[in-house]
Amino acid sequence: MSGFDRVLDDIRVGRPVLVYDFDDRERETDMTVASQFVTASTLRTMRHDAGGLVCTTTPGRIAEEIGLPFMSDVFWDDVDRYPLLRDMAPTDIPYDRTKSSFGITINHRNTYTGITDDDRALTITQYAETIFQDIPMEEIRRQMGERFRAPGHVHLLNTTDRILVDRKGHTELCTALMYMAGVKPSATICEMMGDDGGAMSREKVEEYAAEKGLSFITGSEILDKWEAFRIENGEDF
C-alpha cells in the first residue's frame, strides 16, 4: 500500500492525518479528521497534542448555495455602521493573496455552552450530516436554521470556489483529501503548535507521527494527486 493510499484509508476510518502545507506558505502542519467521524476523544487529542484552533471546512460552492458567508464579507457589508471594520479588512495576510477563509461560528442547538468536547463533537458531526444531504437546498437551509445557532464555538472555514486552484491553504488541502477519500467533504482541522510558542516544526511533527503511528503528507503530494483526481472525475470541485 502506498503512503497516499494509507492516508485515504486512515481518513475513511476517522484516524487523524497530519498535513503540512508548503515551505513558502505557512510552514505549518494541521491535524486533520473527517468531520463526520469527529468524537469528543478526537477533540481532546487536538487540544492536547495539536493545540491550535479547531475549525471545520465547507466546500465553497456548497457554502454559497446554503448561504454561509465568509466572515470578512459579513464584516464588509456592515462597514457603514461600523467603519472600523473597513480599516481592519484582511488585505495584508503575509502568506496568502486571497481573503481569509474564516466563515461564521456555530453551535448545535442541543449543546449547552458549546465549547466542551462533547458539545463541539455534536456540532461538527451534525453539521456534516446536515449540509451533505441529497435533498433540495431549501430544505438544507431550513434544517440549518432549525439545528444550529450562530455565533457559536465551532469555527467554519469556506474553501475558495475552485479548490486548490485559487488558494492552496489547509482549508483546501484537507477538504481535497476528504473528496479523494470518498467521505463527506468536510475536514475538521487544528494547527500543530510547538512548546516554543510557535508552530511545531516539520521535523517535530514527523517525529510525533512516527511515535503515534499517524500518516504525514505534504501539500505538494496532495496537489499532485488532486490534479489527477479532478481529471479522472471530470469535475472542477
C-alpha positions as CSV (number, residue, x, y, z in Angstrom):
1,M,0.0,0.0,0.0
2,S,1.4,3.4,-0.9
3,G,1.7,6.2,1.6
4,F,-1.1,8.1,0.0
5,D,-3.4,5.1,0.0
6,R,-2.8,4.8,3.7
7,V,-3.7,8.4,4.2
8,L,-7.0,7.9,2.5
9,D,-7.7,4.7,4.4
10,D,-6.9,6.5,7.7
11,I,-9.4,9.2,6.8
12,R,-12.1,6.7,6.0
13,V,-11.9,5.2,9.5
14,G,-11.7,8.5,11.3
15,R,-8.0,8.4,12.2
16,P,-6.1,11.8,12.3
17,V,-3.8,12.6,9.4
18,L,-1.1,15.3,9.6
19,V,-1.0,17.7,6.7
20,Y,2.0,20.0,6.2
21,D,1.3,22.8,3.7
22,F,4.4,24.3,1.9
23,D,7.8,25.7,2.8
24,D,6.9,29.0,1.1
25,R,3.5,29.4,2.8
26,E,2.5,28.9,6.5
27,R,5.1,26.2,7.0
28,E,2.6,24.6,9.4
29,T,1.0,21.2,9.9
30,D,-2.6,20.7,10.7
31,M,-4.1,17.6,12.4
32,T,-7.0,16.6,10.2
33,V,-10.0,14.3,10.7
34,A,-13.1,13.8,8.5
35,S,-15.8,15.9,10.2
36,Q,-18.4,13.1,10.1
37,F,-16.1,10.9,12.3
38,V,-15.2,13.6,14.9
39,T,-15.7,12.5,18.5
40,A,-15.1,14.0,21.9
41,S,-11.9,12.0,22.0
42,T,-10.8,13.4,18.7
43,L,-11.2,16.9,20.1
44,R,-9.3,16.1,23.3
45,T,-6.4,14.9,21.1
46,M,-6.5,18.0,19.1
47,R,-6.5,20.2,22.2
48,H,-3.7,18.3,23.9
49,D,-1.4,17.3,21.0
50,A,-2.1,19.9,18.4
51,G,-3.1,23.0,20.4
52,G,-4.2,25.4,17.6
53,L,-7.7,26.5,16.7
54,V,-10.2,23.8,15.9
55,C,-12.0,24.6,12.6
56,T,-14.4,22.8,10.3
57,T,-14.3,23.2,6.5
58,T,-17.0,23.6,3.9
59,P,-16.6,23.4,0.1
60,G,-17.1,27.0,-1.1
61,R,-19.8,26.2,-3.7
62,I,-21.9,24.4,-1.0
63,A,-21.4,27.3,1.4
64,E,-22.6,29.7,-1.2
65,E,-25.7,27.6,-2.1
66,I,-26.6,27.3,1.6
67,G,-25.9,30.9,2.4
68,L,-23.0,30.5,4.7
69,P,-20.8,33.6,4.1
70,F,-17.1,34.4,4.6
71,M,-16.8,36.3,7.8
72,S,-14.9,39.0,6.0
73,D,-17.9,39.6,3.8
74,V,-20.2,39.8,6.8
75,F,-17.9,42.5,8.2
76,W,-17.6,44.3,4.9
77,D,-21.3,44.5,4.5
78,D,-21.6,46.4,7.8
79,V,-18.8,48.9,7.3
80,D,-21.2,51.9,7.0
81,R,-22.5,51.1,10.5
82,Y,-19.1,50.1,11.9
83,P,-16.4,52.0,9.9
84,L,-13.5,50.4,11.9
85,L,-14.3,47.1,10.1
86,R,-13.2,48.7,6.8
87,D,-9.8,49.6,8.3
88,M,-9.4,46.1,9.6
89,A,-10.1,44.2,6.3
90,P,-7.7,41.3,5.9
91,T,-5.9,42.7,2.9
92,D,-2.3,42.1,4.1
93,I,-2.2,38.4,5.1
94,P,1.6,37.7,4.5
95,Y,1.2,34.1,3.2
96,D,-2.0,34.5,1.2
97,R,-3.2,36.8,-1.5
98,T,-6.8,35.9,-1.0
99,K,-9.2,36.9,1.8
100,S,-9.3,34.9,4.9
101,S,-11.2,31.5,4.7
102,F,-12.9,32.1,8.0
103,G,-16.7,31.7,7.8
104,I,-19.2,32.1,10.7
105,T,-19.1,30.3,14.0
106,I,-21.9,27.9,15.1
107,N,-23.2,25.7,17.9
108,H,-25.8,22.9,17.6
109,R,-29.0,23.9,19.4
110,N,-28.7,20.8,21.6
111,T,-25.5,22.0,23.1
112,Y,-25.1,23.8,26.4
113,T,-22.2,26.2,26.4
114,G,-21.0,24.7,23.1
115,I,-17.3,24.6,24.0
116,T,-17.0,21.2,25.6
117,D,-15.5,18.3,23.6
118,D,-18.9,16.6,23.7
119,D,-20.7,19.8,22.5
120,R,-18.3,20.5,19.7
121,A,-18.3,16.9,18.5
122,L,-22.1,17.1,18.3
123,T,-22.0,20.4,16.4
124,I,-19.3,19.2,13.9
125,T,-20.8,15.8,13.2
126,Q,-24.4,17.1,12.8
127,Y,-23.1,20.0,10.6
128,A,-21.5,17.4,8.2
129,E,-24.6,15.3,8.4
130,T,-26.9,18.3,7.6
131,I,-25.1,20.0,4.7
132,F,-24.3,17.0,2.6
133,Q,-27.8,15.5,2.3
134,D,-29.1,14.7,-1.2
135,I,-32.3,16.8,-0.7
136,P,-33.4,20.2,-2.0
137,M,-31.2,23.1,-0.9
138,E,-34.2,24.9,0.6
139,E,-34.7,22.0,3.0
140,I,-31.0,22.1,4.0
141,R,-31.3,25.8,4.7
142,R,-34.4,25.2,6.8
143,Q,-32.6,22.4,8.8
144,M,-29.5,24.6,9.3
145,G,-31.7,27.2,11.0
146,E,-33.6,24.6,13.0
147,R,-30.5,22.7,14.2
148,F,-27.8,25.4,14.7
149,R,-27.4,28.8,16.3
150,A,-24.8,31.5,15.4
151,P,-22.4,32.7,16.7
152,G,-21.0,29.6,18.5
153,H,-17.8,27.7,19.3
154,V,-17.1,25.8,16.1
155,H,-15.3,27.9,13.5
156,L,-16.3,27.3,10.0
157,L,-13.9,27.7,7.1
158,N,-15.0,28.1,3.5
159,T,-12.8,26.9,0.6
160,T,-12.5,29.0,-2.5
161,D,-14.8,28.2,-5.4
162,R,-12.2,26.1,-7.2
163,I,-10.4,24.0,-4.6
164,L,-6.6,24.2,-4.8
165,V,-6.7,26.5,-7.8
166,D,-7.2,30.0,-6.4
167,R,-6.0,29.1,-2.9
168,K,-3.8,26.4,-1.6
169,G,-4.3,26.6,2.2
170,H,-5.1,23.9,4.7
171,T,-8.8,24.6,4.2
172,E,-8.4,23.5,0.6
173,L,-5.8,20.8,1.1
174,C,-7.7,19.0,3.8
175,T,-11.1,19.3,2.0
176,A,-9.5,17.9,-1.1
177,L,-8.3,14.9,0.9
178,M,-11.9,14.3,2.0
179,Y,-13.1,14.3,-1.6
180,M,-10.4,11.8,-2.6
181,A,-11.2,9.5,0.4
182,G,-14.8,9.4,-0.6
183,V,-16.1,10.7,2.7
184,K,-18.3,13.8,3.3
185,P,-16.0,16.6,2.1
186,S,-15.6,18.5,5.3
187,A,-12.4,18.3,7.3
188,T,-12.0,19.3,11.0
189,I,-8.5,20.7,11.4
190,C,-6.2,22.0,14.1
191,E,-2.8,23.5,13.8
192,M,0.1,21.7,15.5
193,M,1.8,24.1,18.0
194,G,5.2,23.8,19.5
195,D,6.4,24.2,23.0
196,D,8.4,27.3,22.0
197,G,5.4,29.4,21.3
198,G,5.4,28.9,17.5
199,A,4.2,26.4,15.1
200,M,5.6,22.8,15.6
201,S,8.4,22.3,13.1
202,R,8.0,19.8,10.3
203,E,10.8,17.7,11.9
204,K,9.0,17.6,15.2
205,V,5.7,16.7,13.5
206,E,7.2,13.9,11.7
207,E,8.7,12.6,14.9
208,Y,5.2,12.8,16.5
209,A,3.7,11.0,13.5
210,A,6.2,8.1,13.9
211,E,5.6,7.9,17.6
212,K,1.8,7.8,17.3
213,G,1.7,5.8,14.1
214,L,-0.1,8.5,12.2
215,S,0.2,9.4,8.5
216,F,2.0,12.5,7.4
217,I,1.5,14.2,4.0
218,T,2.7,17.4,2.3
219,G,0.7,19.9,0.3
220,S,2.8,19.1,-2.8
221,E,1.8,15.4,-2.6
222,I,-1.8,16.4,-2.3
223,L,-1.6,18.8,-5.2
224,D,-0.1,16.0,-7.4
225,K,-2.9,13.6,-6.5
226,W,-5.7,16.2,-6.7
227,E,-5.0,17.1,-10.3
228,A,-5.3,13.5,-11.4
229,F,-8.4,13.1,-9.3
230,R,-10.1,16.2,-10.9
231,I,-9.2,15.0,-14.4
232,E,-10.5,11.5,-13.7
233,N,-13.8,12.8,-12.3
234,G,-14.2,15.4,-15.0
235,E,-15.2,18.0,-12.4
236,D,-13.8,21.2,-11.1
237,F,-14.6,21.0,-7.4
